[in-house]
Amino acid sequence: MTDPTALTADDLSRAIHSRQISCREVMQSYLGRIHRLNPSLNAIINLAPDEELLRQADDCDKELARGNSRGWLHGLPMAVKDTADAAGFPTTQGFSLLKDAVAKNDGLMVSRIRRSGCIVIGKTNVPEFAIGSHTFNELFGPTPNAWDPKVSSGGSSGGAAVALAHRLLPVADGSDFMGSLRNPAAWNLVFGLRPSQGRVPQWPVDDIWVNQLATEGPMARTVRDLSHLLAIQAGSDPRAPLSISTPLEPMTDLGTAPPELTGVRVAWLGDLDHYLAMEDGIMTVCEQALGRFDRSGAVIEATSLTFDHEKLWSAWLAWRKALVGNKVAKYMSLPDAKNHIKPEALWEHEQSLSLGFSDFMRASQTRTAFYAHLLQLFERFDVLALPASQVWPFEISKRWPEKIGNRLMDTYHRWMEVTLHATFAGLPAISVPAGFHPNGRWPAGLQLIGKPQGESQLLKIAAAYETQIADLMSRQP
């Protein structure tokens, strides 16, 4: 049979369930690839012992022999992003003082993927506290880009994206606050979907009412695999009262006939009328991707956001002060914490100390007005399109891009401003591969933002686009 790691997750699942291949053989193939490639990729951390993982694979085989399948992920290896709790593994968040923080229980999302049959083999690397779209930390070191080890893999789901691109995993989970699924997906030529706010609820959490900007979600090499994993991750939970109770529209089977783009209405927002700084070539490669939409019958229209961009950015910063600053505050009392926490995280904490309640409420009102503004656009369009990042993957030794062209970045995350729109509006957004830098080594992605709770339509549009990029996706890092 073909190398199991070369199969899509869906094909692999079918092969396992039809007994064409055993779960042990699948695990052996993936472990062999991980041991060969991961020492230089540094994508998977805290890998469990081989013998334990093979024992679990044997248990999965025995269950299938008895006619029992746990689900679509039965016997598939998965490494969980190192921000989510997986029982028996440390949840370090890339922070050195948490290196021994072994989780006693699974988080909600992890419990769902385990229930569907996956074998958790380890964790995927992240930036410290998942802050900043560049995967490096003092505990495990950096995760280089899948296509060029001299540049960044993005983040915070950088380890997951690189593991996917190099076929160390069949599918992967990620999470997204300010593009943490979308940017690394774009930079490593895979798909990453940020679900609607509440689609994939989180538990345990310190706050269930306000802290809704970050969400877990799926990453994959194909849209079909992405849709399967999202269907497993999604669903309401009584412990998360703002989780979406409406069932996800059926999308685990995208159908036998290829989906079409004919008549799909796409609003191309570009660089927001030159408001966003963009590195040379980013807009060009995204417009080339839109050309594939156009040739497939979609209707592309250059469109403006008639909203005060700086007012929106200020509101975004207020929300970050409230949520990210508070997250860092939890660890400030640890011994010698200030000497271990990275400067960007300390800055977030310091910024949060000046936030007043009235400031936060004004920011929330701005967010509300922005959501209403986007709803008006969706009366005319099916999806909104933006670049997934404003820059190409940058030198791995840099902490973050301080300039785009001759425009200075006034914060460590200003260069990712293009990702805040979907997050702030609570809308689903997918990063799809767009193309490469002229040097042929640095991928870029196109970001498609869907209607409220519109994952099914968004996935169908992405699947139709995927049929047009077979040449792009046939490339291997």
N, C-alpha and C positions, 0 to 999 in steps of 0.2 A: 504494500500500500504506500501511497505518497507519504512523505514525511508529515506526521501529524501537525507539526508546528506551521506547516505551509497552508493548512486548511483554514477556512473561515471558522469562527466559533460555531456557527449554525451547522455547517457541514460536519464539523467535528462532533457536535452533539448528536447529529443523525447517525454518524458512523458508530458512536458508542452505543446508542440505543438499538441499532440493528445488529450489534455484536460483531461488526466488521473489525473492530479494534477494541482492545481492553483498556480500562482506565489505568491499569499499571503501565501499559505501553505508552499511553499518552503522557503520564507523569514522567516516565523515564526519558522520553524525548525532550520534554520541556526542561527537565533538570539538567540534561546533558548540554542543552543550548545555554542555559543560565550559567552553568559552571564554566563554559567556554568563553562567553561574551561579557557576562556581568562584571567581572573584575575590572574591565576598562570602562564599562558604561556606568557602573555605580547607580543603576536604576532601582534595583531591588535590594532592600536592607533587611537585616534580622531574619534571614532565610532559615526555615525550620530544618532539622536534620533529614537527610534523604530517607533513612530507614523509616522514620515516622510518617513521612508523606507517602511512601510506597505502601506502608501498612494501611493507611486511609484509602488509598486507591484500590487495594485488594478488597477492602470492606465494600467499596462501591461496586466492584465487580460481583461480589457475592450477592449483594442486594438485587442487581440486575438479573442474576441467574435465578433468583426466586421470583422474578417478574415484577420487582418493585423499583420504580424510578422516583427519585426525589424531585426531578424537574429538569428544565432545559439545561441547567448548569451541571447536571449529574457527572461527577468525576473530573470536571474541568478545573485546572489550577488557577487560582487568583491570588494576587498580592494586593492587599488593601492599602490605600493611601494612608500615610502615617499621621493623619489627623483623626482617623476613625478608630474606635475601640474594637479590637478583635481579641477575644479571650485567649490568654496564654502568650500574647505578643506585647512588647512594650509599645505604648503610644507616646512617642518622644516629641512629636511635632518639630523634629529637627533641633530641639533645644537640649543642650548638654546636661542640664540639671535634671532632665526627665528621662535620662538614658535607662533607668531601671524601673520606670513607671509601667509595670506589667498590668494589662487590663484583666480584671476578673470576669467581666461579662462582655458580650458582644453589644455594640451599638445597634440601633434599630435597623439601619441599612445592611449592616453585616449579618445580622440574624436572618434577614430576608434572603440574601444571596446564599448563605449556608443552607437555609431551608430548601432552596432550589437545587442544592446538590453540589455546590462548588467546594473545593478543598483549598482552604486558606494556607498559602505556603510561606508568606512573609508579608512585608510592608513595602511600599514604594516611597522613594525619597522625596522630600519637600524642602522648601526654604524654612528657616526658623520661624515658628508660629504660622507658617504658610503665608507670611507677609512678603510681598514683593514678587514680581513675576520673573524670578531667576532662581533656579534650584541649586542652592549651596547652603551649607551650614557647617559649624565647627565640629559637630558630632560625627558626621559621615562624609563630609566633603561635597564637592560639586557633582552634578549629573550633566555631562556634556550633551550637546545636541546629537540626535541620532544620525545626522547627515554630515556633520563637521564637528569633530571633538574640540576644535578651537573656539567654538562659540556656545552661547547659552541654549539650554533646552526649553527656556521659559519656565513658567510656574504659576501657581504653586504645584500643579499636577505634573511637574516635569518628569519625575521618575516613572509615572504611569504612562505618559506619552512615549517616552524612549523605550520602555519595555514592550509596548505595543508595536512600535515601528520596527524593532529588531526581533519580533516574534518570540519574546520571552514569556508572553502571556497571550491567551486568546482574546480576552476582553479585559477591561480595567475600570475601576471606579475612580472618580475624581471629585473635586468640589470646586465651586466657583463663587467668588465674591466680586473681584474686579478682573474678570477674565481668566481665572485660574484653571478653568477647563478649556476655554476657547484659545488662549494664546499658545499654550504648549501643544495643543492639537494642531494649530496652524503651523508652528515652527518645526513639527516633526512629521507632517504629512499624514495625519490620521483625523478621524472625526471626533468631535467633542460636543456634547449637548448640555447646555445649562437649562434645566427644566423650569417651568413656571414656579413662582413662589408658592410653596405648600404642596407641590406635586410629590416630592420625595422628603417626607418629614424626618426630622432628626430627634434622636433621644439616646442617651440623656443629654440635656442641655441645662444651663443655669437659668435661662429665660425663654418662655414659650410665646411671649406676646409681641415683643418689639424686635428681637434679634432675628430677622427674617431675610436679611440681604444675602447671606451665604447659603448655598444649597449644595447637596451632593447630587451627582448625576453620572451618566455613562460615558465611556470613551471606547472606541472600537476602530477597526480597520475597514469596516463596511457599515452602511446604514442599517442593513437588516440586523446585524449583530447589535448595533446600537439600540435598535427598537426593542429587541428581545430583553436586553439588560435593563432598559428603562422600565419595561413592563414589570420586571421583578422588583426593582427598587421602589416603584411608585405605590401609592395607596394611602388612605387615611389611617390615622391611629388616634385613639382617644386621648393619649398623652400629649398629642400635638393638636390642640383645638382649632388651629388655623390651617390644618392640612386639608387638602382638597378631597371632599367626600364624593364628588361626581366621579364615577368610574372612568378610567382612561379609555377612550375609544379604541376598538380593536386595532392593533397595529403590529402585533407580533408576527403576522403574516402579511407582507406587503403585496401579496398576490403573485400569480404566475406571469401575467402580462406586465411588461415594463411600464411603470408610471410615466405620465407625459407632463411636459412643461407648457403645452399649448394653452395660451390664454392666461397663464399665471401672471399676475400684475406685481412687478417688482419696483419699489421705490429705491433708487440709488442715491444714498445720502452722501457718499464720497467722503470728503474732508470737511463737511459741514460748511461749505462756501468759504474755504480757506481758513476757517477758525482753527482746525486741528493741524498741527505741524506733522508733516509726513516725510519720511525719508524718500529719496529718489527711487522710483521704481515700484513702490508699494501700490500706488493708485493704478499704474499701468497693468500690473499683473492681476489686480482685482477686476479691472475693466475687461481684460482678456477673458477672465472667468465669466463675467456677465455676457460676453460675446457668445459663449456656449449656450447660455440661457436664450439669448436672442435668436440664434440659429435654430433652436429647438422649439420656437413658437411663443416664448414668453414675451411679455410687453415690458420693456425697461423704460423708466422715466426718471430723469435726473430731478431730484426733489430737495427742497430746503426745509429745515426745521426752523420755523419762525418762533423760536423760544430763546430767551436770554441765556446764552451759553455760560457766561460767567456767574450768573445767578444760580444756575443749575450746579455748576462746579462748587460754589460756596455751600450750597445745601448738601451736596455730596460729602464735603469735608466735615460738615457738622455731624452727619450720620456716622462717618468713620470715627470721629472723636468719641461718639457715644458707644460704638460697638467694638472697634478695634482697641481703642485705649483701655476700655474696661477689661477686654480679654487679657491684655498684657498686665494689667494691675493685679490679676490673680497670682502672678508669679513674682511680684516685686518683693514679697516678704521672704522669699527663699534665701538661704545664706549666700551672701556675696552676689546677689542677683544682678545688680547694676554692672558688675564687671563681666557678666556672661551674656547678658541680653544685647542683641545687636543694636546699633545706633538708630536704625529706622524704627524699630519697635519701641525704643525709649522715647523717640520723638513723638510717636503716636500717643504714648501714655502722657507725656508732658502736655501735648495739645489738648487732651481730654480734660485736663484739670481746669481749663478756662471756659468750658462749655456750660452755659446756663440753660435752664429749662425753657425759657422763652425763646432762646436761640434755636433750640432743638425743634420746638413747635413751629417756628417760622420755616425752618428747613423742611419739616414734614408737610407744611402747606404748599411749599414750592414743589415738592415731590408729587403731591396730589394734582396740582395744576399741570405738571409735565405729563402725568399719566393721561389726563383728559386730552391733552394736546395730541398724544400718540393715538388715542382712540379715534380722533378725527381723521388721522392719516389712514387708519385701517378701514375706514368707510370707502376708500378708493383703492387700497392696495392689499395684496395677500401677504407680502413680506416686505420688510425694510432691510436694505443691504448696506453694510459698512465694511471696511477692512477689519480683520480680526486683530490687527496690531498696527501701530504707527511706524514701527521700525523693523528692520531685518534683525535676525538673531545677532546679538552683539558679542564682543570679545568676552570669553568666559571669566577672565580675571577682573572685569569691571563689576561694580556692585549694581549699577543701573545707568542708563544713558542720561548724561547731564545736559546734552544738547541734541536737538534734532535740526540738522542744518545749522543755521545761525541763531536758532531760537532756544534760549535757556529753559530748562525744566525747573520749575520752582519748588517741586516736591519730588520725592523718590518714586512716585507713582504717576506723575503727570503724563508721562509718555504712554500710559495705558488708558487715557481719558476716553478713548473710543469705545471702551467696553462698558462704561457706566450706564448707558442708556437702557439696555435690557434689564440690568440688575435693578436700577432704581424704579423701573416700571413694573417689576415682577413678572416680566414676559419671558417666554421660552426663546432661546437663541442657540443656533448651531454654528459651529465653525466647520466649513468644508474646505478641502484642499483647493487652492487657486492656481498654484504654479511655483516657479523657482526664480530666484535672483539670476541675472545673466551669468553669474559665475557657476551656476548649475548645482550649488551646494546648499543653498539656504532656501527652505520652503517658506511659503506665505499662505494665508488662508483668507477666505471671504466669510464674513459673519452675516447670517440671515436671522432676523428677528421676527418671530411669529406673533399671531394674535393672542389675546388672553386665553390661557389654557389650550392653546392651539398646537400642541405637540404632534398630533396625528397628521394634520395638514403639513406642518413643517417637515416632518420626516418623509412624507410622500414627495414633497418638492425636492428635498435633498436626495432621495433615492432616484428621482428622475434625472437630476443633475449628475449623479454618480455614473449613470449609464453613458454620459458624455465625456468622462475623464478616464476611460480605461487605459489610455496611453500614459497618463500621468501616474495612475495608481499601479501600473506594472513596474515602475522603477523600484529598485531596492537600495536601501542605504548601505 
